[in-house]
């Protein structure tokens, strides 16, 4: 799974002021991906890591509940995760 340094590189953050926040966002993103995939542990795969980074970035950039632009779904996120999603019987 993505590390703090990988997430900071993805976010283009070069200071330590928000490390705790970013670690929390990584954790939230991982938990969200687990729920989306309907699995107990995250697969070790580059597309899953990228999806976690994408979601971490979205949470970082849109951390306020009120934004000046409409939120939109990123279909790339679901396309990256689709092969790893466990469907319920």
Backbone bond lengths (Angstrom), bond angles and torsions (degrees), N, CA, C in turn:
res aa  C-N    CA-C-N  psi(-1)  N-CA   C-N-CA  omega(-1)  CA-C   N-CA-C  phi
1 X - - - 1.431 - - 1.521 110.28 -
2 X 1.301 115.73 154.93 1.464 119.35 -177.59 1.533 112.43 -59.58
3 X 1.308 114.94 139.77 1.460 121.58 177.84 1.524 109.47 -90.46
4 X 1.317 115.32 170.95 1.462 120.25 176.56 1.526 110.22 -58.90
5 X 1.323 117.12 -43.79 1.473 119.36 -178.15 1.530 111.29 -65.92
6 X 1.326 117.70 -36.79 1.471 119.75 176.73 1.527 110.74 -66.28
7 X 1.322 116.10 -42.11 1.464 119.66 179.67 1.521 110.62 -64.91
8 X 1.333 117.05 -41.71 1.461 120.08 179.47 1.526 110.87 -64.55
9 X 1.315 117.40 -38.19 1.467 120.51 176.44 1.524 109.97 -63.84
10 X 1.333 116.55 -42.58 1.467 121.40 179.04 1.530 110.68 -63.19
11 X 1.321 116.08 -38.58 1.462 121.54 -179.71 1.524 113.19 -82.89
12 X 1.325 116.34 -9.43 1.471 123.02 -175.46 1.539 110.98 60.47
13 X 1.326 114.63 43.70 1.463 121.78 177.04 1.523 107.19 -104.51
14 X 1.330 117.03 124.59 1.462 119.87 -177.09 1.532 113.40 -118.56
15 X 1.315 116.51 19.67 1.464 120.72 177.31 1.532 108.56 -124.02
16 X 1.322 115.92 171.04 1.470 120.07 -177.84 1.528 113.16 -103.40
17 X 1.325 117.19 0.43 1.459 121.63 -175.41 1.527 113.41 -57.73
18 X 1.322 117.69 -32.09 1.467 121.29 -174.44 1.527 113.22 -112.64
19 X 1.323 117.19 18.97 1.470 120.16 -178.13 1.527 112.41 -56.86
20 X 1.325 117.13 -44.37 1.467 120.25 -179.19 1.523 110.34 -63.39
21 X 1.318 117.05 -43.10 1.459 121.61 177.42 1.520 110.52 -60.24
22 X 1.312 117.09 -48.29 1.470 121.21 -177.20 1.523 110.68 -64.24
23 X 1.331 117.87 -39.66 1.469 120.38 176.56 1.530 110.55 -61.05
24 X 1.318 116.98 -40.26 1.464 120.56 177.12 1.517 111.72 -65.26
25 X 1.326 117.01 -38.08 1.461 120.84 178.94 1.523 111.22 -68.47
26 X 1.324 117.20 -38.14 1.470 120.65 175.71 1.521 109.46 -60.74
27 X 1.333 116.36 -46.11 1.461 120.69 179.38 1.523 110.99 -61.32
28 X 1.329 117.40 -44.75 1.462 121.15 178.68 1.531 110.85 -62.07
29 X 1.329 116.35 -41.04 1.464 120.50 178.82 1.523 110.71 -64.26
30 X 1.335 116.99 -43.07 1.463 120.27 178.92 1.527 110.84 -62.85
31 X 1.324 117.51 -42.73 1.468 120.83 179.21 1.532 110.71 -64.15
32 X 1.319 116.69 -38.62 1.455 121.07 178.65 1.525 110.96 -65.50
33 X 1.322 116.68 -41.64 1.467 120.57 178.26 1.529 110.38 -65.65
34 X 1.318 117.20 -40.97 1.478 120.18 176.16 1.523 110.87 -56.80
35 X 1.325 116.61 -46.81 1.465 120.35 179.32 1.524 111.30 -63.94
36 X 1.329 117.18 -42.50 1.460 121.34 -179.83 1.525 111.36 -62.87
37 X 1.331 115.24 -41.97 1.472 119.53 -178.88 1.525 112.39 -77.09
38 X 1.334 116.46 -19.08 1.464 121.19 -178.23 1.525 110.86 62.61
39 X 1.349 115.14 46.17 1.462 121.98 -179.92 1.524 109.46 -130.86
40 X 1.335 115.39 164.70 1.466 121.15 -179.96 1.530 112.27 -86.17
41 X 1.322 116.67 -34.59 1.463 121.38 178.92 1.527 108.84 -131.48
42 X 1.315 114.53 148.27 1.455 118.81 -178.45 1.525 110.93 -75.46
43 X 1.327 116.79 136.01 1.464 119.93 175.08 1.530 110.44 -63.09
44 X 1.311 115.58 146.52 1.459 120.74 174.73 1.526 107.16 -88.30
45 X 1.317 114.72 96.38 1.458 120.54 -177.28 1.519 108.89 -156.27
46 X 1.306 116.21 141.42 1.464 121.47 -178.60 1.531 112.74 -55.90
47 X 1.345 119.90 -42.92 1.468 118.73 179.52 1.532 113.00 -60.62
48 X 1.322 117.23 -35.08 1.464 120.76 178.76 1.528 109.40 -68.31
49 X 1.319 117.05 -43.34 1.473 120.71 177.62 1.527 110.85 -60.29
50 X 1.312 116.84 -43.30 1.465 120.81 179.91 1.521 110.31 -64.32
51 X 1.323 117.71 -40.95 1.463 120.99 177.99 1.531 110.70 -62.13
52 X 1.324 117.24 -40.68 1.470 120.97 177.28 1.532 109.58 -63.06
53 X 1.321 117.78 -43.61 1.461 121.04 178.22 1.526 111.41 -63.90
54 X 1.328 116.87 -41.28 1.466 120.50 178.73 1.526 110.69 -61.99
55 X 1.318 116.32 -44.32 1.459 120.00 -179.61 1.523 110.71 -68.75
56 X 1.319 117.44 -38.79 1.464 121.11 175.98 1.531 109.83 -58.70
57 X 1.325 116.71 -44.43 1.468 121.11 179.55 1.523 111.02 -64.10
58 X 1.324 117.33 -42.00 1.464 120.52 179.08 1.529 110.45 -62.49
59 X 1.328 116.80 -42.34 1.463 120.73 178.66 1.530 110.87 -65.79
60 X 1.311 117.24 -38.09 1.464 122.45 179.88 1.532 110.78 -67.24
61 X 1.318 115.89 -45.97 1.463 120.97 -175.87 1.517 112.92 -75.03
62 X 1.322 117.12 -26.38 1.469 121.07 -176.27 1.521 110.16 -119.71
63 X 1.324 117.10 46.31 1.461 120.13 -175.23 1.517 113.90 -76.72
64 X 1.288 117.97 -9.68 1.465 121.37 175.57 1.522 109.17 -90.11
65 X 1.321 116.71 147.84 1.462 120.10 -179.23 1.521 111.73 -76.40
66 X 1.312 117.20 -18.22 1.456 121.48 178.48 1.523 107.35 -117.99
67 X 1.320 115.67 123.92 1.461 120.08 179.39 1.517 109.15 -123.67
68 X 1.310 116.13 161.61 1.463 120.55 -177.24 1.524 113.28 -89.51
69 X 1.308 116.73 3.48 1.464 119.43 177.26 1.530 108.38 -139.37
70 X 1.318 116.89 154.49 1.466 118.62 -178.42 1.527 111.60 -68.90
71 X 1.316 116.25 144.65 1.458 120.94 175.21 1.517 108.49 -79.41
72 X 1.313 116.48 145.83 1.458 119.51 178.66 1.522 109.38 -135.87
73 X 1.310 115.43 151.18 1.459 120.52 177.58 1.520 109.72 -73.95
74 X 1.314 115.83 141.76 1.454 121.07 176.62 1.523 107.21 -102.46
75 X 1.309 116.96 106.76 1.458 121.18 -177.13 1.523 112.22 -67.58
76 X 1.316 117.74 -21.99 1.453 120.68 178.10 1.530 110.43 -62.50
77 X 1.333 116.76 -37.61 1.469 122.67 178.32 1.533 110.03 -56.42
78 X 1.320 117.32 -51.72 1.473 119.79 -178.24 1.527 111.42 -70.18
79 X 1.313 118.17 -30.98 1.469 120.32 177.26 1.526 111.40 -68.27
80 X 1.324 116.44 -37.42 1.464 119.65 177.62 1.527 111.34 -65.46
81 X 1.332 116.40 -37.12 1.463 120.78 -174.48 1.524 114.43 -90.77
82 X 1.321 118.57 -18.41 1.466 121.83 -174.35 1.532 114.50 -51.22
83 X 1.323 120.29 -43.65 1.466 119.44 -178.28 1.532 113.97 -65.79
84 X 1.312 117.41 -17.55 1.454 121.55 -175.66 1.536 112.70 -104.05
85 X 1.311 116.91 -0.99 1.466 121.89 -175.44 1.524 110.20 -78.32
86 X 1.329 115.01 129.41 1.457 121.56 177.45 1.521 108.36 -92.12
87 X 1.306 115.72 120.30 1.457 120.24 179.27 1.522 109.27 -88.68
88 X 1.305 115.05 141.51 1.471 118.92 178.39 1.515 109.60 -74.82
89 X 1.330 114.75 146.11 1.470 119.93 179.81 1.501 111.26 -80.57
